[in-house]
Amino acid sequence: MKVKLLFFAGLREQLGVAGEDIELPEGVGTVAALRSHLAKRGGAWREALAEGRLVRMSVNQDMANPSAALRAGDEVAFFPPVTGG
């Protein structure tokens, strides 16, 4: 199944990529599984998407929790938490 990935703000800078289309391997069917799969790329990917790091995710522009299911053609965005005052 193919999905579109988008990375914003500090994650985009850290990873050096704004987005990509990716074919998900068998068994990667949730947002959490996708995050884990991407972290296995190592280096900056492992650091940016480490399980303990606070990262927000959305699917098709709706905030998503880690257990959210993915479908072919979904747009999945990763971004750091927003702070402000």
One Martini backbone bead per residue (centre of mass of N, CA, C, O) as a GRO file, in nm:
protein
   85
    1MET     BB    1   0.098   0.035   0.021
    2LYS     BB    2   0.041   0.375  -0.053
    3VAL     BB    3   0.195   0.677   0.082
    4LYS     BB    4   0.200   1.008   0.209
    5LEU     BB    5   0.466   1.212   0.322
    6LEU     BB    6   0.502   1.458   0.590
    7PHE     BB    7   0.726   1.729   0.694
    8PHE     BB    8   0.767   1.952   0.976
    9ALA     BB    9   0.978   2.174   1.056
   10GLY     BB   10   1.214   2.030   1.246
   11LEU     BB   11   1.183   1.761   1.097
   12ARG     BB   12   1.255   1.857   0.816
   13GLU     BB   13   1.538   1.955   0.894
   14GLN     BB   14   1.651   1.691   1.018
   15LEU     BB   15   1.580   1.506   0.752
   16GLY     BB   16   1.584   1.668   0.465
   17VAL     BB   17   1.258   1.643   0.424
   18ALA     BB   18   0.918   1.706   0.322
   19GLY     BB   19   0.869   1.441   0.136
   20GLU     BB   20   0.696   1.123   0.045
   21ASP     BB   21   0.664   0.829  -0.127
   22ILE     BB   22   0.536   0.512   0.011
   23GLU     BB   23   0.589   0.171   0.047
   24LEU     BB   24   0.441  -0.050   0.245
   25PRO     BB   25   0.498  -0.294   0.437
   26GLU     BB   26   0.421  -0.562   0.572
   27GLY     BB   27   0.253  -0.467   0.883
   28VAL     BB   28   0.203  -0.160   0.798
   29GLY     BB   29  -0.114  -0.015   0.945
   30THR     BB   30  -0.004   0.217   1.131
   31VAL     BB   31   0.126   0.491   1.265
   32ALA     BB   32   0.322   0.348   1.460
   33ALA     BB   33   0.446   0.154   1.249
   34LEU     BB   34   0.553   0.375   1.067
   35ARG     BB   35   0.738   0.515   1.263
   36SER     BB   36   0.913   0.266   1.321
   37HIS     BB   37   1.002   0.217   1.029
   38LEU     BB   38   1.147   0.491   0.993
   39ALA     BB   39   1.348   0.467   1.235
   40LYS     BB   40   1.505   0.217   1.095
   41ARG     BB   41   1.690   0.399   0.911
   42GLY     BB   42   1.832   0.580   1.096
   43GLY     BB   43   1.979   0.823   1.243
   44ALA     BB   44   1.779   1.086   1.212
   45TRP     BB   45   1.530   0.904   1.219
   46ARG     BB   46   1.568   0.779   1.496
   47GLU     BB   47   1.578   1.047   1.650
   48ALA     BB   48   1.310   1.192   1.550
   49LEU     BB   49   1.122   0.898   1.594
   50ALA     BB   50   1.140   0.830   1.868
   51GLU     BB   51   0.934   0.702   2.102
   52GLY     BB   52   0.992   0.939   2.331
   53ARG     BB   53   0.911   1.142   2.127
   54LEU     BB   54   0.739   1.429   2.051
   55VAL     BB   55   0.488   1.352   1.805
   56ARG     BB   56   0.288   1.456   1.559
   57MET     BB   57  -0.015   1.329   1.389
   58SER     BB   58  -0.158   1.284   1.057
   59VAL     BB   59  -0.463   1.199   0.871
   60ASN     BB   60  -0.590   1.372   0.636
   61GLN     BB   61  -0.579   1.637   0.835
   62ASP     BB   62  -0.609   1.453   1.096
   63MET     BB   63  -0.573   1.381   1.391
   64ALA     BB   64  -0.361   1.115   1.527
   65ASN     BB   65  -0.325   0.818   1.656
   66PRO     BB   66  -0.121   0.545   1.670
   67SER     BB   67  -0.378   0.341   1.597
   68ALA     BB   68  -0.420   0.441   1.328
   69ALA     BB   69  -0.532   0.357   1.031
   70LEU     BB   70  -0.418   0.259   0.712
   71ARG     BB   71  -0.448   0.369   0.369
   72ALA     BB   72  -0.452   0.390   0.060
   73GLY     BB   73  -0.352   0.732  -0.006
   74ASP     BB   74  -0.256   0.847   0.236
   75GLU     BB   75  -0.188   1.131   0.449
   76VAL     BB   76   0.116   1.169   0.637
   77ALA     BB   77   0.191   1.364   0.925
   78PHE     BB   78   0.483   1.521   1.072
   79PHE     BB   79   0.513   1.696   1.396
   80PRO     BB   80   0.574   1.913   1.617
   81PRO     BB   81   0.495   2.061   1.879
   82VAL     BB   82   0.303   2.333   1.976
   83THR     BB   83   0.411   2.652   2.083
   84GLY     BB   84   0.296   2.920   2.304
   85GLY     BB   85   0.154   3.268   2.410
   0.00000   0.00000   0.00000
